[in-house]
Amino acid sequence: MKYAKSIVSETREYTPEEMVKIEEMRKASPLESTVEGLRLLWMDDEKVPDAEMYMECLWLWEGVTTKGTTEEPHHHDFSEVIGFISTNRDNPGKLDCRMEIILGDETHFLTESCLVHVPPGMKHCPLTFREVNRPVFFFTLAPISRYGRTSHNTDLKEGQSKKPFFPKPAPDASGTSYGRFIITEPKSHWDTKNPPPPPPPGAAKATQVVSLDTDVSPGAFYADFVWIWEGST
């Protein structure tokens, strides 16, 4: 089939060079964690020729991290979205988990389903899965053919810029400079004054959890997460 190559249904293994870099990070910050997970999907232009998007998807099952971190400080020359999505159908906005991320010089704890918009040049991470009490869908996404970054702790210089170049914003009403980049609400697909008709009986049941575009966070690309629970069309 002509377009079958555009459908990705597996992840990719780390290269030997990437494993060396991962070991460097582990030595720099030894990790004590019982968090179990599964690398599920990976897309870039190696997986899909001419792809203009990078994405990695993982399941985080359960566990806690008591020492060390999952990811080291770094920045990119492109925008990135980091997503954590709850699997609680009754309350999909709540993670039942606690993730710790540093944006710029601020530490934020993520307890709600969210999309974290990371503009080009913004220093971000460490990222630590502090407490996972319920399975969480975790992904990273960027409008770039292949992932690259500039690391701040290990000898990893894949990005073009060697230093973060995103200026620290002035604090907003929340008192933080970077909290505005953590998006926890969906943006309606419809004009609220003219909602669509109700779905027919038996139609697929779905929940729009969280979404992002440049109106929500200036400079962001479009991303939207919807759980499709059951049903048919």
Phi, psi and omega per residue, in radians:
M1 nan 2.444 -2.991
K2 -1.052 -0.713 -3.020
Y3 -1.868 0.157 3.140
A4 -1.033 -0.540 -3.132
K5 -1.128 -0.308 -3.128
S6 -1.492 -0.073 3.128
I7 -1.758 2.009 -3.102
V8 -1.741 2.260 -3.115
S9 -2.294 0.316 3.130
E10 -2.669 2.895 3.064
T11 -1.608 -2.975 3.022
R12 -2.234 2.667 3.114
E13 -1.372 2.603 3.047
Y14 -1.191 2.523 3.083
T15 -1.340 2.831 3.067
P16 -0.976 -0.660 3.121
E17 -1.136 -0.711 3.117
E18 -1.162 -0.659 3.117
M19 -1.111 -0.636 3.074
V20 -1.073 -0.762 -3.138
K21 -1.161 -0.663 3.097
I22 -1.112 -0.716 3.110
E23 -1.138 -0.641 3.076
E24 -1.053 -0.763 3.138
M25 -1.140 -0.718 -3.136
R26 -1.129 -0.640 3.105
K27 -1.208 -0.653 -3.141
A28 -1.232 -0.544 -3.119
S29 -2.468 1.430 -3.117
P30 -0.953 2.340 -3.041
L31 -1.814 2.242 2.994
E32 -2.037 1.778 -3.020
S33 -2.599 2.477 3.036
T34 -1.867 0.154 -3.119
V35 -1.169 2.140 3.097
E36 -1.748 2.519 -3.118
G37 -2.672 3.136 -3.127
L38 -2.527 2.124 3.002
R39 -1.297 2.091 -2.939
L40 -1.815 -0.954 -3.032
L41 -2.420 2.623 3.053
W42 -2.543 2.332 3.058
M43 -2.349 2.314 2.926
D44 -2.773 -2.964 -3.061
D45 -1.343 -0.079 2.959
E46 -1.384 -0.672 3.119
K47 -1.348 -0.739 -3.119
V48 -2.199 1.826 -3.124
P49 -0.921 2.344 3.128
D50 1.251 0.172 3.065
A51 -1.059 2.461 3.137
E52 -1.935 0.218 3.102
M53 -2.298 2.476 2.961
Y54 -1.863 2.454 3.050
M55 -2.712 2.429 2.974
E56 -2.259 2.358 -3.135
C57 -2.127 2.410 3.140
L58 -2.429 2.683 2.902
W59 -1.758 2.342 2.953
L60 -1.906 2.070 -3.005
W61 -1.519 -1.077 3.139
E62 -2.986 2.880 3.088
G63 2.326 3.140 3.135
V64 -2.369 2.713 3.038
T65 -2.043 2.139 -3.093
T66 -1.868 -0.284 -3.134
K67 -2.699 2.543 3.117
G68 1.426 -3.041 -3.060
T69 -2.480 2.740 -3.135
T70 -1.395 -0.544 -3.058
E71 -2.501 2.535 -3.071
E72 -1.653 2.869 3.113
P73 -1.105 2.415 3.097
H74 -2.877 3.079 3.011
H75 -2.539 2.919 -3.134
H76 -2.190 2.898 3.002
D77 -1.660 0.223 -3.113
F78 -2.470 2.867 3.063
S79 -1.258 2.602 3.088
E80 -2.427 2.642 2.995
V81 -2.118 2.279 3.048
I82 -1.937 2.164 -3.048
G83 -2.101 2.430 2.994
F84 -2.240 2.105 -3.034
I85 -2.173 2.230 3.136
S86 -1.202 2.647 3.019
T87 -1.857 0.214 -3.136
N88 -1.432 1.782 -3.090
R89 -1.092 -0.601 -3.122
D90 -1.273 -0.443 -3.129
N91 -2.605 1.254 -3.008
P92 -1.190 -0.155 3.097
G93 -1.414 -0.283 -3.090
K94 -1.819 2.282 -3.091
L95 -1.361 -0.499 -2.929
D96 1.013 0.558 -3.104
C97 -2.610 2.959 3.099
R98 -2.418 1.985 3.098
M99 -1.899 2.469 3.131
E100 -1.970 2.221 3.104
I101 -2.387 2.475 3.049
I102 -1.809 2.178 3.051
L103 -2.007 2.095 -3.027
G104 1.087 -2.055 3.108
D105 -1.990 0.315 -3.104
E106 -1.970 2.423 3.047
T107 -1.670 2.255 3.119
H108 -2.194 2.452 3.080
F109 -1.863 2.191 -3.077
L110 -1.756 2.049 3.130
T111 -2.169 0.018 3.119
E112 -2.132 2.710 2.992
S113 -0.965 2.349 -3.014
C114 -2.755 2.766 2.924
L115 -2.052 2.118 3.125
V116 -1.712 1.997 3.124
H117 -1.514 2.092 3.131
V118 -1.945 1.776 -3.141
P119 -1.154 2.825 3.089
P120 -0.974 2.362 3.068
G121 1.465 -0.045 3.140
M122 -1.443 2.168 3.033
K123 -1.200 2.289 3.133
H124 -2.555 2.767 -3.039
C125 1.398 2.847 0.226
P126 -1.043 2.630 3.011
L127 -2.053 2.201 -3.061
T128 -2.305 2.256 3.072
F129 -1.469 1.478 -3.020
R130 -1.114 -0.794 -3.034
E131 -2.665 2.099 3.128
V132 -2.112 1.860 -3.086
N133 -1.784 -0.202 -3.121
R134 -2.586 2.548 3.123
P135 -0.915 2.388 -3.125
V136 -2.222 2.392 3.030
F137 -1.559 2.125 -3.043
F138 -2.122 2.340 3.123
F139 -2.636 2.769 2.976
T140 -2.201 2.545 -2.977
L141 -2.590 2.405 3.130
A142 -2.676 2.541 3.121
P143 -1.438 1.114 -3.083
I144 -2.500 2.526 -3.069
S145 -1.166 -0.569 -3.107
R146 -2.590 2.409 -3.087
Y147 -1.149 2.460 3.042
G148 -2.770 2.747 -3.090
R149 -2.825 2.932 2.994
T150 -1.997 2.026 -3.107
S151 -1.496 2.620 -3.094
H152 -1.801 -0.179 -3.065
N153 -2.026 -0.474 -3.105
T154 -2.157 2.980 -3.092
D155 -1.381 1.277 -3.101
L156 -2.323 1.785 -3.034
K157 -2.187 1.234 -3.093
E158 -1.646 -0.356 3.120
G159 -1.409 2.931 3.127
Q160 -1.402 -0.766 -3.128
S161 -1.458 2.436 -3.081
K162 -1.622 -0.285 -3.134
K163 -2.297 2.619 3.063
P164 -1.018 2.467 -3.104
F165 -2.233 0.131 3.115
F166 -1.452 2.111 -3.108
P167 -1.242 2.478 3.137
K168 -1.153 2.180 3.125
P169 -1.254 2.749 3.016
A170 -1.203 2.599 3.109
P171 -1.016 2.535 3.082
D172 -1.747 -2.858 -3.072
A173 -1.094 -0.409 3.128
S174 -1.353 -0.198 -3.102
G175 1.536 0.027 3.130
T176 -1.974 2.753 3.094
S177 -1.597 -0.496 -3.005
Y178 -2.010 -0.084 3.134
G179 -1.060 -0.464 -3.128
R180 -1.108 -0.323 -3.107
F181 -1.528 -0.008 3.099
I182 -1.779 1.866 -3.032
I183 -1.740 2.227 -3.064
T184 -2.155 0.053 -3.076
E185 -2.131 2.632 3.031
P186 -1.458 2.690 3.020
K187 -1.830 2.182 -3.029
S188 -1.012 2.441 3.059
H189 -1.361 -0.205 -2.981
W190 -2.145 2.768 2.963
D191 -1.221 2.055 -3.069
T192 -1.076 -0.376 3.119
K193 -1.427 -0.319 3.136
N194 -2.346 1.219 -3.097
P195 -1.170 2.744 3.120
P196 -1.249 2.837 3.087
P197 -1.156 2.730 3.129
P198 -1.114 2.617 -3.141
P199 -1.196 2.698 3.121
P200 -1.234 2.799 3.095
P201 -0.980 2.420 3.122
G202 1.475 -0.078 -3.140
A203 -1.136 2.738 3.141
A204 -1.011 2.340 3.109
K205 -1.632 2.261 -3.051
A206 -2.500 2.765 3.095
T207 -2.334 2.120 2.996
Q208 -1.360 2.082 -2.991
V209 -1.652 -0.898 -3.070
V210 -2.789 2.585 -3.114
S211 -2.576 2.861 -3.020
L212 -2.572 2.451 2.908
D213 -2.764 -3.039 -3.039
T214 -1.230 -0.335 3.038
D215 -1.275 -0.594 -3.131
V216 -1.336 -0.759 3.106
S217 -2.461 1.900 -3.052
P218 -0.893 2.287 3.133
G219 1.580 -0.138 -3.116
A220 -1.334 2.716 2.979
F221 -1.629 2.952 -3.068
Y222 -1.352 2.319 3.010
A223 -2.590 2.466 -3.087
D224 -2.573 2.285 -3.132
F225 -2.034 2.192 3.137
V226 -2.287 2.213 2.990
W227 -1.471 2.298 2.990
I228 -1.866 1.909 -2.949
W229 -1.460 -0.913 -3.061
E230 -2.949 2.984 3.095
G231 1.944 -2.994 -3.106
S232 -2.585 2.868 3.072
T233 -2.318 nan nan
